[in-house]
Amino acid sequence: MEYQNITLSLPKDVLLKVKHIAVEKQISVSGLLARTLEDMVRKEDSYKKARQRHMAILSNVPNLGTNGSISWSRGDIHER
């Protein structure tokens, strides 16, 4: 895998907290940020794949016997 360096500007108070988190996790700030960003990308990819699967399911809905027409009204269902 090829890597590329980036420059990141953070408020000093945020950077200080990130450094503390990195020390607690025994990882470098760079490693912590890389891991966090990789997780974010992985979650986004998973979301997109799940969305595509669900959209495919919705576009191929089986016929449930209504042939696309609804023979009842909301009032019929919620009759009082």
C-alpha positions in Angstrom: 0.0 0.0 0.0 1.3 3.4 -0.9 1.3 6.2 1.7 1.2 9.9 1.3 1.9 12.5 4.0 -0.6 15.3 4.7 -0.5 18.5 6.8 -3.2 18.9 9.4 -4.0 22.0 11.4 -5.8 21.6 14.7 -6.6 23.9 17.6 -4.0 23.5 20.3 -6.4 22.3 22.9 -7.7 19.6 20.5 -4.2 18.5 19.6 -3.3 18.2 23.3 -6.3 15.9 24.0 -5.5 13.8 20.9 -1.9 13.4 22.2 -3.3 12.2 25.5 -5.6 9.7 23.8 -2.7 8.4 21.7 -0.5 7.9 24.8 -3.3 6.0 26.5 -3.7 3.8 23.5 0.1 3.4 23.2 0.0 4.6 19.6 1.4 7.6 17.7 -0.9 10.6 16.9 -0.3 9.7 13.2 -1.3 6.1 13.8 -4.4 7.1 15.8 -5.6 9.5 13.1 -4.9 7.0 10.4 -6.8 4.3 12.2 -9.7 6.6 12.9 -9.9 7.8 9.3 -9.6 4.2 8.0 -12.5 3.2 10.3 -14.5 6.1 8.9 -13.9 5.1 5.3 -14.7 1.4 6.1 -18.0 2.4 7.7 -18.9 4.7 4.8 -18.1 1.8 2.3 -20.2 -0.6 4.4 -23.1 1.9 4.4 -23.0 2.4 0.6 -22.9 -1.4 0.0 -25.8 -1.9 2.4 -27.8 0.9 0.8 -27.2 -0.7 -2.7 -28.4 -4.1 -1.4 -31.5 -2.6 0.1 -32.3 -0.5 -3.0 -32.0 -3.7 -5.1 -34.4 -5.5 -2.8 -36.9 -2.6 -3.0 -36.7 -2.5 -6.8 -37.5 -6.3 -6.9 -40.4 -6.4 -4.4 -42.4 -9.6 -4.8 -46.1 -9.4 -5.7 -48.0 -9.8 -2.4 -51.3 -10.4 -4.1 -52.4 -6.8 -4.6 -51.1 -6.5 -8.2 -49.9 -3.0 -7.3 -53.3 -1.6 -6.3 -54.5 -1.0 -2.7 -58.1 -2.0 -2.1 -58.4 -0.5 1.3 -58.1 3.0 2.8 -56.5 4.2 5.9 -59.9 4.6 7.5 -60.6 0.9 6.9 -57.6 -0.1 8.9 -58.1 2.4 11.7 -61.8 1.9 12.0 -63.1 3.1 15.4 
